[in-house]
Amino acid sequence: MHDHTEPMHLEAATAGFYESATWGRRYPKIQLLTVADLLAGKQIDMPPIRQVGATFKKAPRASAPAPIAPELPLSGAAP
């Protein structure tokens, strides 16, 4: 496996940070992890999953319009 290249490190360093107001921490926007890192147990530095509700604004729930039943043409009286 190959190590990260210098341009990769530069790109990750210049991407900046995500600042979590809830946790009062900064997290790198781009993090370089190899398969070997992941297999060794290294994880992405990110806010806890329970913060997702505080991070993303929820969209309002959409309601589907009521279906319109087509009228059947009647020819004459009922049988």
Backbone as JSON Lines, residues from 0, in Angstrom:
{"i":0,"aa":"M","n":[0.83,-1.17,0.0],"ca":[0.0,0.0,0.0],"c":[0.88,1.24,0.0]}
{"i":1,"aa":"H","n":[0.32,2.3,-0.53],"ca":[1.08,3.54,-0.63],"c":[0.69,4.51,0.49]}
{"i":2,"aa":"D","n":[1.67,5.32,0.88],"ca":[1.39,6.37,1.86],"c":[0.74,7.56,1.15]}
{"i":3,"aa":"H","n":[0.25,8.49,1.95],"ca":[-0.35,9.7,1.4],"c":[0.73,10.53,0.72]}
{"i":4,"aa":"T","n":[0.37,11.16,-0.37],"ca":[1.33,11.99,-1.09],"c":[1.32,13.4,-0.49]}
{"i":5,"aa":"E","n":[2.34,14.16,-0.81],"ca":[2.44,15.54,-0.32],"c":[1.26,16.39,-0.79]}
{"i":6,"aa":"P","n":[0.83,16.29,-2.08],"ca":[-0.35,17.05,-2.5],"c":[-1.62,16.65,-1.73]}
{"i":7,"aa":"M","n":[-1.73,15.39,-1.36],"ca":[-2.88,14.95,-0.57],"c":[-2.85,15.6,0.81]}
{"i":8,"aa":"H","n":[-1.69,15.64,1.44],"ca":[-1.56,16.29,2.75],"c":[-1.88,17.78,2.64]}
{"i":9,"aa":"L","n":[-1.41,18.41,1.58],"ca":[-1.65,19.84,1.37],"c":[-3.14,20.11,1.19]}
{"i":10,"aa":"E","n":[-3.8,19.3,0.39],"ca":[-5.25,19.46,0.16],"c":[-6.02,19.29,1.46]}
{"i":11,"aa":"A","n":[-5.67,18.29,2.25],"ca":[-6.35,18.06,3.52],"c":[-6.11,19.21,4.49]}
{"i":12,"aa":"A","n":[-4.89,19.72,4.51],"ca":[-4.56,20.81,5.43],"c":[-5.25,22.12,5.06]}
{"i":13,"aa":"T","n":[-5.44,22.36,3.77],"ca":[-6.04,23.63,3.34],"c":[-7.56,23.58,3.29]}
{"i":14,"aa":"A","n":[-8.16,22.4,3.52],"ca":[-9.63,22.28,3.47],"c":[-10.29,22.95,4.67]}
{"i":15,"aa":"G","n":[-9.57,23.11,5.75],"ca":[-10.13,23.77,6.91],"c":[-10.77,22.8,7.89]}
{"i":16,"aa":"F","n":[-11.59,23.37,8.77],"ca":[-12.18,22.59,9.85],"c":[-13.67,22.84,9.94]}
{"i":17,"aa":"Y","n":[-14.38,21.84,10.46],"ca":[-15.78,22.0,10.82],"c":[-15.79,22.3,12.31]}
{"i":18,"aa":"E","n":[-16.46,23.37,12.7],"ca":[-16.51,23.74,14.11],"c":[-17.85,23.34,14.69]}
{"i":19,"aa":"S","n":[-17.82,22.5,15.69],"ca":[-19.02,22.01,16.35],"c":[-19.34,22.92,17.53]}
{"i":20,"aa":"A","n":[-20.42,23.69,17.41],"ca":[-20.83,24.56,18.52],"c":[-21.3,23.72,19.71]}
{"i":21,"aa":"T","n":[-21.91,22.59,19.43],"ca":[-22.43,21.73,20.5],"c":[-21.29,21.15,21.33]}
{"i":22,"aa":"W","n":[-20.25,20.69,20.68],"ca":[-19.16,20.03,21.38],"c":[-17.96,20.94,21.64]}
{"i":23,"aa":"G","n":[-17.96,22.13,21.05],"ca":[-16.86,23.07,21.28],"c":[-15.53,22.57,20.76]}
{"i":24,"aa":"R","n":[-15.57,21.84,19.64],"ca":[-14.35,21.3,19.04],"c":[-14.31,21.59,17.56]}
{"i":25,"aa":"R","n":[-13.11,21.48,17.02],"ca":[-12.92,21.59,15.57],"c":[-12.51,20.24,15.03]}
{"i":26,"aa":"Y","n":[-13.1,19.88,13.88],"ca":[-12.82,18.6,13.24],"c":[-12.31,18.86,11.83]}
{"i":27,"aa":"P","n":[-11.23,18.22,11.4],"ca":[-10.74,18.42,10.03],"c":[-11.8,18.01,9.01]}
{"i":28,"aa":"K","n":[-12.0,18.84,7.98],"ca":[-12.99,18.52,6.95],"c":[-12.54,17.35,6.09]}
{"i":29,"aa":"I","n":[-11.26,17.27,5.8],"ca":[-10.71,16.15,5.03],"c":[-9.71,15.42,5.92]}
{"i":30,"aa":"Q","n":[-9.91,14.13,6.08],"ca":[-9.02,13.31,6.89],"c":[-8.52,12.15,6.03]}
{"i":31,"aa":"L","n":[-7.24,11.92,6.07],"ca":[-6.63,10.88,5.25],"c":[-6.46,9.61,6.07]}
{"i":32,"aa":"L","n":[-7.14,8.57,5.65],"ca":[-7.04,7.27,6.3],"c":[-6.78,6.21,5.23]}
{"i":33,"aa":"T","n":[-5.84,5.35,5.51],"ca":[-5.58,4.24,4.58],"c":[-6.36,3.02,5.06]}
{"i":34,"aa":"V","n":[-6.41,2.01,4.23],"ca":[-7.04,0.76,4.62],"c":[-6.31,0.19,5.82]}
{"i":35,"aa":"A","n":[-5.0,0.3,5.82],"ca":[-4.21,-0.2,6.95],"c":[-4.58,0.55,8.23]}
{"i":36,"aa":"D","n":[-4.79,1.87,8.15],"ca":[-5.22,2.65,9.31],"c":[-6.55,2.12,9.84]}
{"i":37,"aa":"L","n":[-7.5,1.9,8.93],"ca":[-8.83,1.43,9.33],"c":[-8.75,0.04,9.95]}
{"i":38,"aa":"L","n":[-7.94,-0.84,9.36],"ca":[-7.79,-2.18,9.9],"c":[-7.09,-2.17,11.26]}
{"i":39,"aa":"A","n":[-6.27,-1.14,11.5],"ca":[-5.58,-1.0,12.79],"c":[-6.49,-0.37,13.84]}
{"i":40,"aa":"G","n":[-7.72,0.02,13.44],"ca":[-8.66,0.57,14.41],"c":[-8.75,2.08,14.43]}
{"i":41,"aa":"K","n":[-8.01,2.77,13.58],"ca":[-8.09,4.22,13.54],"c":[-9.46,4.63,13.0]}
{"i":42,"aa":"Q","n":[-10.03,5.67,13.58],"ca":[-11.36,6.11,13.17],"c":[-11.33,7.57,12.72]}
{"i":43,"aa":"I","n":[-12.38,7.97,12.02],"ca":[-12.53,9.35,11.59],"c":[-12.79,10.2,12.82]}
{"i":44,"aa":"D","n":[-12.12,11.33,12.92],"ca":[-12.33,12.27,14.0],"c":[-13.57,13.09,13.66]}
{"i":45,"aa":"M","n":[-14.69,12.81,14.33],"ca":[-15.95,13.47,14.01],"c":[-16.78,13.6,15.27]}
{"i":46,"aa":"P","n":[-17.79,14.49,15.26],"ca":[-18.66,14.6,16.42],"c":[-19.43,13.31,16.65]}
{"i":47,"aa":"P","n":[-19.87,13.07,17.86],"ca":[-20.67,11.87,18.12],"c":[-21.92,11.84,17.24]}
{"i":48,"aa":"I","n":[-22.37,10.64,16.91],"ca":[-23.52,10.47,16.04],"c":[-24.75,11.18,16.6]}
{"i":49,"aa":"R","n":[-24.9,11.25,17.91],"ca":[-26.09,11.86,18.49],"c":[-26.2,13.35,18.19]}
{"i":50,"aa":"Q","n":[-25.14,13.96,17.65],"ca":[-25.18,15.38,17.31],"c":[-25.84,15.63,15.96]}
{"i":51,"aa":"V","n":[-26.14,14.61,15.2],"ca":[-26.68,14.79,13.86],"c":[-27.9,15.69,13.88]}
{"i":52,"aa":"G","n":[-28.77,15.54,14.87],"ca":[-29.95,16.39,14.98],"c":[-29.61,17.85,15.18]}
{"i":53,"aa":"A","n":[-28.48,18.14,15.8],"ca":[-28.07,19.52,16.03],"c":[-27.3,20.08,14.85]}
{"i":54,"aa":"T","n":[-26.75,19.2,14.02],"ca":[-25.93,19.63,12.91],"c":[-26.75,19.94,11.67]}
{"i":55,"aa":"F","n":[-27.7,19.08,11.35],"ca":[-28.47,19.22,10.13],"c":[-29.87,19.72,10.43]}
{"i":56,"aa":"K","n":[-30.32,20.69,9.66],"ca":[-31.67,21.2,9.8],"c":[-32.62,20.22,9.15]}
{"i":57,"aa":"K","n":[-33.69,19.87,9.85],"ca":[-34.65,18.92,9.31],"c":[-35.61,19.64,8.37]}
{"i":58,"aa":"A","n":[-35.89,19.02,7.26],"ca":[-36.84,19.57,6.29],"c":[-38.25,19.32,6.79]}
{"i":59,"aa":"P","n":[-39.18,20.23,6.46],"ca":[-40.56,19.98,6.86],"c":[-41.11,18.76,6.13]}
{"i":60,"aa":"R","n":[-41.97,18.03,6.8],"ca":[-42.55,16.83,6.2],"c":[-43.54,17.25,5.12]}
{"i":61,"aa":"A","n":[-43.41,16.66,3.96],"ca":[-44.3,16.95,2.84],"c":[-45.51,16.02,2.93]}
{"i":62,"aa":"S","n":[-46.64,16.56,2.53],"ca":[-47.83,15.71,2.51],"c":[-48.24,15.5,1.05]}
{"i":63,"aa":"A","n":[-48.63,14.29,0.76],"ca":[-49.02,13.96,-0.61],"c":[-50.44,14.48,-0.86]}
{"i":64,"aa":"P","n":[-50.69,14.99,-2.04],"ca":[-52.05,15.44,-2.34],"c":[-53.0,14.24,-2.41]}
{"i":65,"aa":"A","n":[-54.25,14.48,-2.08],"ca":[-55.24,13.4,-2.1],"c":[-55.43,12.92,-3.54]}
{"i":66,"aa":"P","n":[-55.47,11.62,-3.75],"ca":[-55.65,11.12,-5.11],"c":[-57.05,11.45,-5.64]}
{"i":67,"aa":"I","n":[-57.13,11.73,-6.91],"ca":[-58.4,12.05,-7.55],"c":[-58.85,10.82,-8.32]}
{"i":68,"aa":"A","n":[-60.04,10.32,-7.97],"ca":[-60.58,9.14,-8.65],"c":[-61.27,9.59,-9.93]}
{"i":69,"aa":"P","n":[-60.9,9.04,-11.06],"ca":[-61.55,9.44,-12.3],"c":[-63.01,8.95,-12.33]}
{"i":70,"aa":"E","n":[-63.84,9.75,-12.95],"ca":[-65.25,9.36,-13.07],"c":[-65.4,8.45,-14.27]}
{"i":71,"aa":"L","n":[-66.23,7.43,-14.09],"ca":[-66.5,6.49,-15.19],"c":[-67.75,6.97,-15.93]}
{"i":72,"aa":"P","n":[-67.69,6.95,-17.24],"ca":[-68.88,7.38,-17.99],"c":[-69.98,6.33,-17.86]}
{"i":73,"aa":"L","n":[-71.16,6.79,-17.49],"ca":[-72.32,5.89,-17.37],"c":[-73.21,6.03,-18.57]}
{"i":74,"aa":"S","n":[-73.6,4.92,-19.14],"ca":[-74.49,4.96,-20.29],"c":[-75.83,4.35,-19.93]}
{"i":75,"aa":"G","n":[-76.72,5.19,-19.5],"ca":[-78.05,4.71,-19.17],"c":[-78.25,4.53,-17.69]}
{"i":76,"aa":"A","n":[-79.31,3.81,-17.35],"ca":[-79.68,3.61,-15.94],"c":[-78.89,2.45,-15.35]}
{"i":77,"aa":"A","n":[-78.97,2.36,-14.06],"ca":[-78.29,1.27,-13.35],"c":[-78.96,-0.05,-13.61]}
{"i":78,"aa":"P","n":[-78.25,-1.17,-13.65],"ca":[-78.85,-2.49,-13.96],"c":[-79.73,-3.01,-12.88]}
